[in-house]
Amino acid sequence: MPVPGSGPGDGPAPGGGAGPGGAGAGPARRARRRLTGSALAAVGIGVLVLSIAIAITIGPADLAVSDVFGIVGQHLGLGDAGVTRIRDGIVWDLRLPRTLLAAICGAGLAICGAIMQSLLRNPLADPFVLGISSGASTGAVLVVVLGIGGGIVGLSGGAFIGAVVAFTVVLLLAAGAGSTPDRVVLAGVAATQLFSALTSFIVTSSADAEQTRGVLFWLLGSLGGAGWNDVALCGAVCLVGLVVCLAVAPALDAFAFGEDAAASLGIPVRWIRLLLLVVTALITATLVSAAGAIGFVGLVLPHAARAVVGPGHRVLLPTTALIGAIFLVWVDTVARTVFDPQELPVGVVTALVGVPAFAVILYRRKGPA
């Protein structure tokens, strides 16, 4: 059995460490892999930056990529962009924070999906398996429809509180019998049904047509109200979460062989699982409170990343983040422009892409696991 976290080129060659090419072959292969990983990361970052710049230019305003870089440079104190105040406002105050938030949400949800799939050993798990989306929805409608805490917390605050409450319910339900992956999934299903029922009851019994439409649009995902505060908060939470997940990447690799195998390697299984559940819950709750429930990103994109770089989490997680960021930047661009001046909820577009991919995953797993 291979050591968790190992891959082609890691460790000694069969027969004592000196495969073809002598004792230095292993380190040479590892060096080539690091170089390949660095080149892939550089390409991914370049594609992401270019995607953000191009996405900002798409829309009614006549903008060029050079204008975008010039305006960003101007606000960073790197010279005058030579554009009108209207164009400056369109880029800096409207489109740039929205596009950056789309990238952050795509990266964060994709990372959480990769973590949940590895942690629960279930390729169909996603960030919302913990009932967080349903809890956020309940918190949001309590604020919007019933006005509870509306003057203090606002919609985003209500959604975050609801998400945290839902996650707490899941932890309490899954606490018995060692909080196994199966119990976590079942607890998440129960919490999802509970908070979905509460949301439906509140909307159908208390909301008027305008409130119902606004709540429905938010529930399907919307980046229209993005601001710099959202970008800063979501970006900081996702960055800290990614650092924590990378720090325990070897443990995640070990989870792929089962909890007994991970425990035999000296990994504190229960504490690592609890830590990762809390991290993914906080990331997801923060993103949902800012942008609503954007489905299928965390379900589909980790599989795409594994197809590119393999299952090792030290490389998989950054790759998943980059793919998720690029994907949601373009999804949001389509959502806000394809039916201009009307805007589609982002979750509708991700579902149209994600459902066929989900079907492919199910088809490939139709046989015995």
matplotlib code that plots the C-alpha trace (Angstrom):
import matplotlib.pyplot as plt

x = [0.0, 1.4, 2.1, -0.7, 0.4, 2.9, 2.7, 4.8, 8.4, 8.0, 10.0, 12.6, 12.5, 11.7, 14.6, 16.3, 16.0, 18.3, 16.2, 17.3, 19.5, 21.1, 20.5, 19.7, 16.8, 14.2, 15.2, 15.5, 11.9, 10.7, 12.4, 10.8, 7.4, 7.9, 8.9, 5.8, 3.6, 5.1, 4.6, 1.0, 0.4, 1.9, -0.2, -3.3, -2.7, -2.1, -5.3, -7.2, -5.9, -6.5, -10.0, -10.8, -9.6, -11.5, -14.7, -14.7, -14.6, -17.7, -20.9, -22.6, -19.7, -16.9, -13.9, -10.6, -8.3, -5.7, -8.3, -8.8, -5.1, -4.7, -7.5, -6.3, -2.8, -4.1, -5.9, -2.7, -0.7, 1.1, 0.1, -2.8, -5.1, -6.3, -10.0, -13.2, -14.6, -17.5, -15.3, -13.2, -16.4, -17.7, -14.4, -13.4, -16.7, -18.9, -17.3, -14.0, -15.3, -18.1, -15.6, -13.2, -15.9, -16.9, -13.3, -13.2, -16.5, -15.5, -12.2, -13.6, -16.6, -14.3, -11.8, -14.6, -15.9, -12.5, -12.2, -15.7, -15.2, -11.9, -13.0, -16.3, -14.8, -17.8, -17.2, -20.7, -20.2, -20.2, -20.0, -23.7, -23.9, -23.7, -27.0, -25.3, -27.1, -30.5, -29.6, -28.4, -31.6, -33.7, -31.6, -32.0, -35.8, -36.1, -34.4, -36.0, -39.6, -40.1, -37.7, -36.0, -32.8, -33.0, -31.8, -28.7, -27.5, -28.9, -29.5, -25.8, -25.6, -28.8, -27.6, -24.3, -26.0, -28.5, -25.6, -23.7, -26.9, -27.4, -23.9, -24.2, -27.3, -25.4, -22.5, -25.0, -26.8, -23.6, -21.9, -22.7, -20.7, -17.6, -19.1, -18.4, -18.7, -22.0, -23.5, -22.2, -23.9, -27.2, -27.1, -26.6, -29.5, -31.7, -30.6, -31.1, -34.7, -35.5, -34.2, -35.7, -39.1, -38.7, -37.7, -40.7, -43.1, -41.9, -42.0, -45.4, -47.0, -45.6, -43.9, -45.6, -44.8, -42.0, -40.3, -40.7, -39.1, -36.2, -35.6, -35.8, -33.2, -30.8, -31.3, -30.2, -27.0, -26.4, -23.2, -24.9, -24.5, -20.8, -18.7, -15.1, -16.1, -17.4, -14.2, -12.0, -14.0, -14.5, -11.0, -9.5, -11.6, -10.8, -7.1, -6.9, -9.0, -6.7, -3.6, -5.2, -6.2, -2.8, -1.2, -3.1, -2.9, -0.9, -3.7, -6.2, -4.2, -4.2, -8.0, -8.3, -7.2, -9.8, -9.8, -8.1, -5.2, -5.0, -5.0, -2.3, -0.1, -0.5, -3.1, -5.7, -8.7, -11.5, -9.7, -8.6, -12.1, -13.7, -11.1, -11.8, -15.6, -15.4, -13.1, -15.3, -18.4, -17.0, -15.8, -19.1, -21.2, -19.2, -19.5, -23.2, -23.9, -22.3, -23.4, -26.2, -26.3, -24.2, -24.5, -22.5, -19.2, -17.9, -19.3, -17.9, -14.7, -12.7, -13.1, -11.8, -8.8, -8.0, -8.1, -5.4, -3.0, -4.1, -5.3, -2.4, -4.0, -0.9, -1.2, -4.9, -6.2, -4.5, -5.4, -9.0, -9.1, -7.7, -10.1, -13.1, -12.1, -11.8, -15.0, -17.1, -15.7, -17.0, -20.2, -21.0, -20.1, -22.6, -25.2, -25.1, -24.8, -26.6, -30.0, -29.0, -30.5, -32.0, -29.7, -29.7, -29.0, -25.5, -26.8, -29.0, -26.0, -23.8, -26.7, -27.0, -23.4, -23.2, -26.2, -24.8, -21.4, -23.1, -24.9, -21.5, -20.1, -23.1, -22.8, -19.1, -20.0, -22.9, -20.9, -19.7, -17.4]
y = [0.0, 3.4, 5.8, 8.5, 11.6, 9.9, 10.0, 9.2, 10.1, 10.3, 8.0, 5.4, 3.2, -0.5, -2.5, 0.0, 3.5, 3.4, 3.0, 3.6, 6.6, 6.1, 7.4, 10.8, 9.8, 10.2, 13.8, 14.6, 13.4, 15.4, 18.5, 18.1, 17.7, 20.8, 22.7, 21.4, 22.3, 25.8, 26.3, 25.1, 27.5, 30.4, 29.6, 29.3, 32.6, 34.3, 32.9, 34.0, 37.6, 37.8, 36.4, 39.0, 41.8, 40.6, 39.9, 43.5, 44.9, 42.9, 44.9, 48.1, 50.4, 50.7, 49.4, 47.8, 45.6, 48.4, 50.6, 48.0, 47.6, 51.4, 52.1, 49.5, 50.9, 54.4, 53.3, 51.6, 54.8, 53.7, 56.6, 58.2, 55.9, 58.8, 57.7, 59.5, 59.4, 57.4, 54.7, 54.7, 54.2, 51.4, 49.5, 50.2, 50.5, 48.1, 45.5, 44.9, 44.0, 41.9, 40.0, 39.5, 38.3, 35.8, 34.5, 34.3, 32.4, 30.0, 29.3, 28.9, 26.7, 24.5, 24.1, 23.2, 20.6, 19.0, 18.8, 17.4, 14.7, 13.6, 13.9, 12.0, 9.7, 10.5, 11.9, 13.4, 15.5, 19.3, 22.2, 22.2, 18.7, 20.2, 22.0, 25.3, 26.6, 25.8, 27.4, 30.5, 30.7, 30.5, 33.2, 35.4, 35.1, 35.8, 39.1, 40.0, 38.7, 38.9, 41.8, 40.0, 41.8, 43.6, 46.9, 45.3, 42.3, 42.8, 40.0, 38.9, 38.8, 36.9, 34.4, 33.9, 33.3, 30.9, 29.0, 28.7, 27.5, 24.8, 23.6, 23.4, 21.3, 19.0, 18.6, 17.8, 15.2, 13.6, 13.7, 10.1, 7.0, 8.9, 11.2, 8.9, 10.2, 8.5, 10.1, 13.5, 13.0, 11.9, 14.7, 17.1, 15.7, 16.1, 19.7, 20.5, 19.2, 21.0, 24.4, 24.1, 23.5, 26.5, 28.7, 27.5, 28.0, 31.6, 32.6, 31.1, 32.3, 35.8, 37.1, 39.2, 38.8, 41.3, 39.8, 36.3, 37.3, 39.0, 36.1, 33.6, 35.5, 35.7, 32.0, 31.1, 33.1, 36.8, 38.8, 42.0, 43.7, 43.0, 45.6, 45.9, 45.0, 41.6, 41.1, 41.8, 39.6, 36.6, 36.8, 36.8, 33.9, 31.8, 32.5, 31.5, 28.4, 27.4, 27.8, 25.6, 23.0, 22.9, 22.5, 19.2, 18.1, 14.9, 13.9, 14.4, 12.2, 9.5, 9.8, 8.4, 5.0, 5.0, 6.2, 3.1, 3.6, 7.2, 6.5, 3.9, 6.6, 8.6, 11.1, 12.3, 11.4, 12.9, 16.2, 16.6, 15.9, 18.4, 21.0, 20.6, 20.5, 23.8, 25.4, 24.4, 25.4, 28.9, 29.4, 28.3, 30.3, 33.4, 33.0, 32.1, 35.2, 37.4, 35.8, 33.4, 29.7, 28.9, 25.2, 22.6, 24.5, 22.5, 19.3, 19.3, 21.3, 19.2, 16.3, 18.4, 19.4, 15.8, 14.9, 17.5, 17.1, 13.9, 13.3, 14.8, 17.6, 19.8, 20.4, 19.6, 22.3, 25.3, 23.9, 23.5, 27.0, 28.4, 26.4, 27.4, 31.0, 31.1, 29.1, 31.4, 34.6, 33.5, 32.1, 35.5, 37.2, 35.1, 35.6, 39.4, 39.8, 37.0, 38.5, 42.1, 44.2, 41.3, 39.3, 35.6, 34.2, 32.8, 29.5, 29.0, 29.0, 26.8, 24.3, 24.2, 23.3, 21.2, 18.9, 17.3, 16.9, 15.5, 12.9, 11.9, 11.3, 9.2, 7.2, 6.5, 5.2, 3.0, -0.2, -1.4, 1.2]
z = [0.0, -0.9, 1.9, 2.0, 0.3, -1.9, -5.6, -8.6, -7.9, -4.1, -1.9, -2.9, -5.9, -5.3, -4.1, -1.8, -3.2, -6.2, -9.2, -12.8, -12.8, -9.4, -6.0, -7.2, -9.4, -6.6, -5.6, -9.3, -9.9, -6.9, -8.2, -11.6, -9.9, -7.9, -11.0, -12.8, -9.9, -9.8, -13.5, -13.3, -10.4, -12.4, -15.4, -13.3, -11.6, -14.9, -16.4, -13.3, -13.5, -17.2, -16.7, -14.1, -16.3, -19.4, -17.4, -16.1, -19.6, -20.6, -20.3, -21.6, -20.8, -23.4, -21.5, -22.5, -20.5, -20.5, -18.8, -16.1, -15.3, -15.5, -13.0, -10.6, -10.8, -10.2, -7.0, -5.9, -6.5, -9.6, -11.9, -13.6, -15.7, -17.8, -17.7, -16.8, -13.3, -14.6, -16.0, -12.9, -10.8, -13.0, -12.7, -9.1, -7.3, -9.3, -11.4, -9.7, -6.2, -7.8, -10.0, -7.1, -4.9, -7.6, -7.7, -3.9, -3.7, -6.5, -4.8, -1.3, -2.3, -4.4, -1.6, 0.8, -1.6, -2.0, 1.8, 2.4, -0.3, 1.2, 4.8, 4.3, 1.6, -0.6, -4.1, -4.1, -1.0, -1.2, 1.2, 1.7, 3.0, 6.5, 6.1, 6.1, 3.0, 4.5, 7.8, 6.0, 4.1, 7.3, 8.9, 5.8, 5.6, 9.3, 8.7, 5.4, 6.0, 9.7, 10.4, 13.3, 14.0, 10.7, 12.2, 13.7, 11.7, 8.2, 5.6, 5.5, 9.3, 9.6, 7.0, 8.8, 12.1, 10.6, 8.9, 12.2, 14.0, 11.4, 11.6, 15.4, 15.0, 12.7, 15.2, 18.0, 15.9, 14.7, 18.2, 19.1, 18.1, 17.4, 14.8, 11.9, 8.3, 7.8, 10.9, 9.7, 6.3, 7.9, 10.4, 7.5, 5.6, 8.7, 9.3, 5.6, 5.7, 9.0, 8.0, 4.4, 6.0, 8.3, 5.4, 3.3, 6.2, 6.9, 3.2, 2.5, 5.6, 6.0, 2.8, 0.1, -3.6, -3.7, -0.6, -2.0, -5.3, -3.5, -1.2, -4.0, -6.1, -3.1, -2.3, -5.8, -5.5, -6.3, -6.5, -7.5, -4.1, -3.8, -2.1, -0.9, 2.7, 1.4, -0.7, 2.3, 4.8, 2.4, 1.1, 4.6, 5.8, 2.7, 2.9, 6.5, 5.8, 2.9, 5.1, 7.8, 5.3, 3.7, 7.1, 7.6, 3.9, 4.9, 7.2, 4.4, 2.2, 4.9, 5.3, 1.7, 3.1, 5.9, 9.4, 10.8, 8.5, 9.4, 13.1, 12.6, 11.2, 14.4, 13.1, 15.7, 13.5, 15.6, 16.2, 12.5, 11.4, 13.8, 12.8, 9.1, 9.6, 11.5, 8.9, 6.0, 7.8, 8.6, 5.0, 3.6, 6.0, 5.3, 1.5, 1.6, 3.8, 1.2, -2.1, -1.3, -2.0, -5.2, -5.8, -7.6, -7.5, -4.5, -6.0, -9.5, -9.6, -7.1, -9.5, -12.4, -10.3, -9.4, -13.1, -13.6, -10.6, -8.8, -5.3, -3.2, -1.2, -1.0, -4.7, -5.1, -2.8, -4.5, -7.9, -6.9, -5.7, -9.0, -11.1, -8.9, -9.0, -12.8, -13.3, -11.1, -12.6, -16.0, -14.7, -13.1, -16.3, -18.2, -15.5, -15.6, -19.4, -21.3, -20.7, -20.1, -18.6, -16.7, -14.5, -13.8, -10.4, -10.4, -8.9, -12.0, -14.3, -12.0, -11.8, -15.6, -15.8, -12.7, -13.2, -16.3, -14.6, -11.5, -13.8, -15.2, -11.8, -10.8, -14.0, -13.5, -10.0, -11.0, -10.2, -6.8, -5.0]

ax = plt.figure().add_subplot(projection="3d")
ax.plot(x, y, z, "-o")
ax.set_aspect("equal")
plt.show()
